[in-house]
Amino acid sequence: MTDWRDNLLETVLIIIVWAAVFVMTKRLVDHTLYLKGLLRICAWCRRIGYQDKWVPMEQYFAEGFHVHSTHGICPDCLKKIESDTAEFKRKESKPAEPGKSAPGSSK
């Protein structure tokens, strides 16, 4: 009589262990797929790690996605460049102080 109870308990334990292993394996596979989807970009030169080599971003898009790229400037960068340029021009057009020579001139 206890034989079927032992079998039932053993079956339930096997199912619990299987469920735990299944959940952990699924999480590992999901995490691996997430990591595989990340794009390695060099923080200094902006090259992309692709197929065991570091290639320029334009080459990556041409090889990896069969698309060509072009260059542009986003509105935020444009505002910053315009601001920096205006500040540079303002500094350059400021009259030289008496007794000091203007940049680029020699005494």
Secondary structure, DSSP 8 states (H G I E B T S, - for coil): -HHHHHHHHHHHHHHHHHHHHHHHHHHHHHHHHHHHT--EE-TTT--EEETTEEE-HHHHHHHHSS--------HHHHHHHHHHHHHHHHHHHS---TTS--TT---
